[in-house]
Amino acid sequence: MCISILLYVSESWTPYRHHFKALEAYHVKCLQAILGVRWWHKVTHSDLRSRAKVQSIECLVMQRQLRWVGHIIRMSPNRLPPLL
């Protein structure tokens, strides 16, 4: 549920590097809380993601944007895409 709320309407964003850094920091903080990992355990972000079997936020946003573009491409030409 955290991912859904975090990436709400991410299909229409213009992503910048500082957005991804902030989102990734929050995502890692949530993963640490869920997995019970503290800062003194010295676990890298990639290790946390592999333990939780999730992808990085940047990858998730790109997947959502590509899925949205695919939806728009398959629409009939006389129909306007819905605005988010």
BELRABEL-V151618 format. One record per run of one state. SS is the DSSP state (A for helix, B for strand, O for the rest). FROM is the first residue (numbers start at 1). TO is the last residue. If there is no record, write none. Layout:
# BELRABEL-V151618
SS:FROM:TO + SS:FROM:TO
This chain:
# BELRABEL-V151618
O:1:1 + A:2:6 + O:7:9 + A:10:12 + O:13:16 + A:17:35 + O:36:38 + A:39:41 + O:42:44 + A:45:52 + O:53:56 + A:57:74 + O:75:84
